Amino acid sequence: MIPKSFNTDNIALVTSELRSNGITNKYLLSGILATIGKETGFNLRPEDSYSGTSVSRIRFVFKDRVANLSDSDLIKLSKDDYKFFEKVYGYKTNIGQRLGNTKEGEGYKYRGRGFNGLTGKANYLTQQNITGLKLVETPDLLNIPKNASKVLATFYTDTIKKGVASGKLQSSTGLKITDIDTLEKGVRVGVLTTGGFPKNYKNTPILVEGMNKALEYAPDFLDIVQEKFTRSGELPVDNKNIVNLILLGISFGVLVFISKKFISLN
């Protein structure tokens, strides 16, 4: 059952944006929506303060990044949002460097925002280049539903496209993009896309937790998706149809893709 706290207007907005960006496979679309449901409930705000979060939960979420702190030090740190996000995403940390943070303050500045919790300067810059939104200069643009829905859709299409090209999508999910013919598979791709297609997601408790939570929501989102297709007079694209996300060729290790205008993830 979808919680009443989920913003239904934003669910409709995100669904429309994903479809207009070519994500028309009903299972993938439902899986992405279920993933966003468990991430933010379709409610926009910057990544929450952890000042009221239990020590055990903080350790569960951030693991090695806070392992060197005693419980009392972690409680103290969690009460200072700036210092906390610098600790877990800052430019001196391994994860912060992978996220493209290079200066003091960028761990806090580029903390999670939008419907999918976009995090890190590199991700903000990538989405800025795709959408034209000035996200690096003004990250709070992601607190506007229209912007957040656009970035969510382009994040998924861009990340999946790259995952197909690199083979990471298949190695992480065990699926080809044309294999998504059940709700469980749609959720698997939806969740692991946000995680960057890790190979051993079953050994990452927070991803397993997220997968299980998304699977709870997924059947209701499938109902919403199918209803919207019916109202519009369309039929959900059958997964047996050929996906238009195809590599045009490989030359000297350079992958050439169909332009975004013609991409359709089915």
The 8 nearest C-alpha neighbors of each residue, nearest first, counted from 0:
[[1, 216, 2, 219, 215, 218, 217, 3],
 [0, 2, 216, 3, 219, 5, 220, 36],
 [3, 1, 4, 5, 0, 40, 216, 36],
 [4, 2, 5, 1, 6, 7, 0, 40],
 [3, 5, 2, 6, 40, 1, 42, 7],
 [6, 4, 40, 3, 41, 2, 7, 42],
 [5, 7, 41, 9, 8, 42, 4, 10],
 [6, 8, 10, 9, 5, 11, 41, 12],
 [9, 7, 11, 10, 6, 12, 41, 13],
 [8, 10, 12, 11, 7, 6, 41, 13],
 [11, 9, 7, 13, 8, 12, 14, 6],
 [10, 12, 14, 8, 9, 13, 15, 7],
 [11, 13, 9, 15, 10, 14, 16, 8],
 [14, 12, 148, 16, 10, 15, 11, 9],
 [15, 13, 11, 17, 12, 16, 10, 18],
 [14, 16, 18, 12, 13, 17, 19, 11],
 [17, 15, 13, 19, 18, 14, 152, 20],
 [18, 16, 152, 20, 14, 19, 22, 15],
 [17, 19, 22, 21, 15, 20, 16, 23],
 [18, 20, 16, 21, 17, 15, 22, 23],
 [21, 19, 17, 18, 22, 16, 152, 263],
 [20, 22, 263, 18, 19, 264, 23, 262],
 [23, 21, 264, 18, 17, 265, 20, 24],
 [22, 24, 265, 18, 21, 236, 25, 235],
 [23, 25, 265, 236, 27, 26, 22, 28],
 [24, 26, 28, 27, 235, 23, 29, 224],
 [27, 25, 185, 182, 29, 28, 24, 30],
 [28, 26, 185, 30, 24, 29, 25, 31],
 [27, 29, 25, 31, 26, 30, 24, 22],
 [30, 28, 32, 221, 26, 220, 27, 31],
 [31, 29, 186, 185, 27, 33, 189, 28],
 [30, 32, 189, 34, 28, 33, 29, 27],
 [31, 33, 29, 35, 34, 30, 36, 28],
 [34, 32, 213, 36, 217, 30, 31, 216],
 [33, 35, 31, 213, 36, 32, 37, 190],
 [36, 34, 38, 32, 33, 37, 115, 39],
 [37, 35, 40, 33, 34, 38, 39, 41],
 [36, 38, 34, 35, 213, 39, 40, 212],
 [39, 37, 35, 36, 34, 40, 115, 116],
 [40, 38, 41, 36, 42, 35, 37, 114],
 [39, 41, 36, 5, 42, 37, 38, 35],
 [42, 40, 39, 6, 5, 114, 9, 36],
 [43, 41, 40, 39, 6, 44, 5, 114],
 [44, 42, 142, 113, 114, 41, 45, 39],
 [43, 45, 142, 112, 46, 42, 113, 47],
 [46, 44, 112, 111, 47, 43, 110, 113],
 [47, 45, 111, 112, 110, 44, 48, 116],
 [48, 46, 45, 49, 44, 111, 50, 80],
 [47, 49, 50, 80, 46, 51, 77, 78],
 [48, 50, 52, 77, 51, 47, 78, 80],
 [51, 49, 78, 77, 48, 52, 74, 79],
 [50, 52, 49, 53, 48, 77, 78, 74],
 [53, 51, 49, 50, 54, 56, 57, 77],
 [52, 54, 56, 55, 57, 51, 49, 74],
 [53, 55, 57, 56, 58, 52, 70, 74],
 [54, 56, 58, 53, 57, 59, 52, 60],
 [55, 57, 59, 53, 58, 54, 60, 52],
 [58, 56, 54, 60, 59, 55, 61, 53],
 [57, 59, 62, 55, 61, 56, 60, 54],
 [58, 60, 56, 57, 62, 61, 55, 205],
 [61, 59, 57, 58, 62, 56, 205, 204],
 [60, 62, 58, 64, 59, 57, 63, 65],
 [61, 63, 58, 64, 59, 60, 65, 66],
 [64, 62, 66, 65, 61, 67, 58, 59],
 [63, 65, 62, 61, 66, 87, 86, 67],
 [64, 66, 63, 67, 68, 62, 61, 58],
 [65, 67, 63, 68, 64, 62, 58, 69],
 [66, 68, 65, 69, 64, 63, 73, 72],
 [69, 67, 66, 65, 72, 73, 70, 71],
 [68, 70, 72, 71, 73, 67, 66, 74],
 [71, 69, 73, 72, 74, 68, 54, 75],
 [70, 72, 74, 73, 69, 75, 68, 76],
 [73, 71, 75, 69, 74, 70, 68, 76],
 [72, 74, 76, 70, 75, 71, 68, 77],
 [75, 73, 71, 77, 72, 76, 70, 78],
 [74, 76, 72, 73, 77, 78, 71, 79],
 [77, 75, 73, 78, 74, 79, 83, 72],
 [78, 76, 50, 74, 49, 79, 75, 83],
 [77, 79, 50, 76, 75, 80, 74, 49],
 [80, 78, 77, 82, 76, 81, 83, 75],
 [81, 79, 83, 82, 48, 78, 84, 77],
 [82, 80, 83, 84, 107, 79, 85, 104],
 [81, 83, 85, 79, 80, 84, 86, 76],
 [82, 84, 80, 86, 85, 81, 77, 76],
 [85, 83, 107, 87, 86, 106, 81, 88],
 [84, 86, 89, 106, 82, 88, 83, 87],
 [85, 87, 83, 84, 89, 88, 82, 64],
 [86, 88, 84, 85, 64, 89, 83, 61],
 [89, 87, 95, 106, 85, 84, 86, 94],
 [90, 88, 85, 106, 95, 91, 92, 86],
 [89, 91, 95, 100, 101, 96, 92, 102],
 [92, 90, 89, 95, 93, 96, 101, 88],
 [93, 91, 95, 94, 90, 89, 96, 88],
 [94, 92, 96, 95, 97, 91, 90, 88],
 [93, 95, 97, 96, 92, 98, 88, 87],
 [96, 94, 88, 90, 89, 98, 92, 100],
 [95, 97, 99, 93, 98, 94, 100, 90],
 [98, 96, 94, 99, 95, 93, 100, 121],
 [97, 99, 119, 95, 96, 121, 100, 94],
 [100, 98, 121, 96, 120, 97, 119, 101],
 [99, 101, 90, 95, 96, 120, 105, 98],
 [102, 100, 90, 99, 96, 105, 103, 95],
 [103, 101, 90, 105, 100, 104, 89, 106],
 [102, 104, 105, 90, 89, 101, 106, 85],
 [103, 105, 106, 107, 108, 102, 85, 89],
 [106, 104, 108, 107, 100, 109, 103, 102],
 [107, 105, 89, 88, 85, 84, 104, 109],
 [106, 108, 84, 105, 110, 104, 109, 81],
 [109, 107, 105, 106, 110, 104, 138, 120],
 [110, 108, 119, 107, 106, 105, 118, 120],
 [109, 111, 118, 107, 108, 106, 46, 119],
 [110, 112, 116, 118, 46, 117, 45, 109],
 [113, 111, 116, 45, 117, 46, 141, 44],
 [112, 114, 141, 147, 116, 115, 43, 142],
 [113, 115, 41, 116, 39, 147, 35, 43],
 [116, 114, 113, 117, 35, 151, 38, 39],
 [115, 117, 111, 112, 113, 114, 118, 46],
 [118, 116, 111, 112, 115, 113, 122, 119],
 [119, 117, 111, 110, 109, 116, 122, 112],
 [120, 118, 98, 109, 122, 121, 99, 100],
 [119, 121, 123, 99, 100, 122, 109, 124],
 [122, 120, 99, 124, 123, 119, 98, 125],
 [121, 123, 125, 124, 120, 119, 126, 118],
 [122, 124, 120, 126, 121, 125, 134, 135],
 [123, 125, 127, 121, 122, 126, 135, 120],
 [126, 124, 122, 128, 127, 123, 121, 129],
 [125, 127, 129, 123, 128, 124, 130, 122],
 [126, 128, 124, 132, 131, 130, 125, 129],
 [129, 127, 125, 126, 131, 130, 124, 132],
 [130, 128, 126, 127, 131, 125, 153, 132],
 [129, 131, 127, 132, 128, 126, 150, 149],
 [132, 130, 127, 128, 129, 133, 126, 134],
 [131, 133, 127, 130, 134, 126, 128, 140],
 [134, 132, 136, 135, 127, 137, 131, 138],
 [133, 135, 138, 137, 136, 132, 127, 123],
 [136, 134, 137, 138, 133, 123, 124, 120],
 [135, 137, 134, 133, 138, 139, 140, 132],
 [136, 138, 134, 139, 135, 140, 133, 141],
 [139, 137, 134, 140, 135, 141, 136, 109],
 [138, 140, 141, 142, 137, 134, 112, 143],
 [141, 139, 138, 142, 143, 137, 134, 146],
 [140, 142, 147, 113, 139, 143, 146, 112],
 [141, 143, 140, 139, 43, 44, 113, 144],
 [142, 144, 141, 146, 145, 140, 147, 43],
 [145, 143, 147, 146, 148, 142, 9, 43],
 [146, 144, 148, 147, 143, 149, 12, 141],
 [147, 145, 149, 144, 143, 148, 141, 150],
 [146, 148, 141, 113, 144, 150, 149, 145],
 [147, 149, 13, 151, 145, 150, 146, 144],
 [148, 150, 146, 152, 147, 151, 16, 153],
 [151, 149, 153, 147, 152, 148, 154, 146],
 [150, 152, 148, 154, 149, 153, 147, 155],
 [153, 151, 17, 149, 155, 154, 150, 16],
 [152, 154, 156, 150, 155, 151, 157, 149],
 [155, 153, 151, 157, 152, 156, 150, 158],
 [154, 156, 158, 152, 153, 157, 159, 151],
 [155, 157, 153, 159, 158, 154, 160, 152],
 [156, 158, 160, 154, 155, 159, 153, 161],
 [159, 157, 161, 155, 160, 156, 154, 162],
 [160, 158, 162, 156, 161, 157, 155, 163],
 [161, 159, 157, 163, 162, 158, 156, 164],
 [160, 162, 164, 158, 159, 163, 165, 157],
 [163, 161, 168, 159, 167, 165, 160, 164],
 [162, 164, 166, 160, 161, 168, 165, 159],
 [163, 165, 161, 162, 166, 160, 246, 254],
 [166, 164, 162, 167, 163, 161, 168, 160],
 [167, 165, 163, 168, 169, 164, 162, 170],
 [168, 166, 162, 170, 165, 169, 171, 196],
 [167, 169, 162, 171, 166, 163, 170, 172],
 [168, 170, 174, 173, 172, 175, 171, 167],
 [169, 171, 167, 173, 168, 172, 166, 198],
 [172, 170, 198, 196, 168, 169, 197, 173],
 [173, 171, 174, 169, 168, 170, 188, 187],
 [172, 174, 169, 170, 171, 175, 168, 198],
 [175, 173, 169, 172, 178, 176, 168, 179],
 [174, 176, 178, 177, 169, 173, 168, 179],
 [175, 177, 178, 179, 174, 163, 242, 265],
 [178, 176, 175, 179, 238, 242, 265, 239],
 [179, 177, 175, 176, 174, 180, 238, 184],
 [180, 178, 184, 177, 185, 181, 176, 27],
 [179, 181, 178, 238, 26, 184, 182, 185],
 [182, 180, 184, 183, 179, 26, 185, 27],
 [181, 183, 26, 185, 184, 186, 30, 180],
 [184, 182, 186, 185, 181, 187, 214, 30],
 [185, 183, 187, 181, 186, 182, 179, 188],
 [184, 186, 27, 30, 26, 182, 188, 187],
 [185, 187, 30, 189, 183, 184, 188, 190],
 [186, 188, 184, 185, 189, 190, 191, 183],
 [187, 189, 191, 185, 186, 190, 192, 184],
 [190, 188, 31, 186, 30, 187, 192, 191],
 [189, 191, 187, 192, 193, 188, 34, 186],
 [192, 190, 194, 196, 188, 193, 189, 187],
 [193, 191, 195, 194, 190, 189, 196, 188],
 [192, 194, 191, 195, 190, 189, 196, 115],
 [195, 193, 191, 192, 196, 197, 190, 206],
 [194, 196, 192, 193, 197, 191, 158, 162],
 [195, 197, 191, 171, 192, 194, 168, 167],
 [198, 196, 171, 200, 199, 195, 194, 191],
 [199, 197, 171, 200, 170, 196, 172, 167],
 [200, 198, 201, 202, 197, 203, 171, 196],
 [199, 201, 203, 202, 197, 198, 206, 207],
 [202, 200, 199, 203, 207, 204, 206, 198],
 [201, 203, 200, 199, 204, 207, 206, 205],
 [202, 204, 200, 201, 206, 205, 207, 199],
 [205, 203, 207, 206, 208, 202, 201, 59],
 [204, 206, 208, 207, 203, 209, 60, 59],
 [207, 205, 209, 208, 204, 203, 210, 200],
 [206, 208, 204, 210, 209, 205, 201, 211],
 [209, 207, 205, 211, 206, 210, 204, 212],
 [210, 208, 206, 212, 207, 211, 213, 205],
 [211, 209, 207, 213, 208, 212, 206, 214],
 [212, 210, 214, 208, 209, 213, 207, 215],
 [211, 213, 209, 215, 214, 210, 208, 37],
 [212, 214, 33, 210, 34, 216, 215, 211],
 [215, 213, 217, 211, 212, 216, 210, 186],
 [214, 216, 212, 213, 217, 211, 218, 0],
 [217, 215, 213, 33, 214, 219, 1, 218],
 [216, 218, 214, 220, 33, 219, 215, 29],
 [219, 217, 221, 220, 216, 222, 215, 214],
 [220, 218, 222, 221, 217, 216, 0, 223],
 [219, 221, 223, 217, 222, 29, 218, 224],
 [220, 222, 218, 224, 29, 219, 223, 225],
 [221, 223, 219, 225, 220, 224, 226, 218],
 [224, 222, 220, 226, 221, 225, 227, 219],
 [225, 223, 221, 227, 226, 222, 220, 228],
 [224, 226, 228, 222, 227, 223, 221, 229],
 [225, 227, 229, 223, 224, 228, 222, 230],
 [228, 226, 230, 224, 229, 225, 231, 223],
 [229, 227, 233, 225, 231, 226, 230, 234],
 [228, 230, 226, 232, 227, 231, 233, 225],
 [231, 229, 227, 232, 228, 226, 233, 225],
 [230, 232, 228, 233, 229, 227, 226, 234],
 [231, 233, 229, 230, 228, 234, 227, 226],
 [234, 232, 228, 231, 229, 235, 230, 227],
 [233, 235, 228, 236, 229, 232, 225, 237],
 [236, 234, 25, 24, 237, 228, 23, 233],
 [235, 237, 24, 23, 234, 238, 265, 25],
 [238, 236, 239, 240, 235, 24, 265, 25],
 [237, 239, 240, 265, 180, 177, 236, 24],
 [240, 238, 237, 241, 177, 236, 242, 178],
 [239, 241, 238, 237, 242, 236, 265, 177],
 [240, 242, 243, 239, 177, 238, 265, 244],
 [243, 241, 265, 244, 264, 240, 263, 177],
 [242, 244, 263, 245, 262, 241, 264, 261],
 [243, 245, 242, 262, 263, 264, 160, 246],
 [246, 244, 243, 247, 256, 257, 242, 262],
 [245, 247, 256, 248, 255, 254, 257, 244],
 [248, 246, 255, 256, 245, 257, 249, 254],
 [249, 247, 246, 255, 254, 250, 256, 253],
 [250, 248, 254, 253, 252, 251, 255, 247],
 [249, 251, 253, 252, 248, 254, 255, 247],
 [250, 252, 253, 249, 254, 248, 255, 247],
 [251, 253, 250, 249, 254, 248, 255, 165],
 [254, 252, 250, 251, 249, 255, 248, 256],
 [255, 253, 249, 248, 252, 256, 246, 250],
 [254, 256, 247, 248, 246, 253, 249, 257],
 [257, 255, 246, 247, 258, 254, 245, 248],
 [256, 258, 261, 262, 259, 247, 245, 246],
 [259, 257, 260, 261, 256, 262, 255, 244],
 [258, 260, 262, 261, 257, 20, 256, 263],
 [259, 261, 258, 262, 257, 20, 263, 21],
 [260, 262, 259, 258, 257, 263, 243, 244],
 [263, 261, 259, 244, 243, 260, 21, 257],
 [264, 262, 21, 243, 244, 265, 22, 261],
 [263, 265, 22, 21, 242, 244, 23, 243],
 [264, 24, 23, 242, 22, 263, 238, 236]]
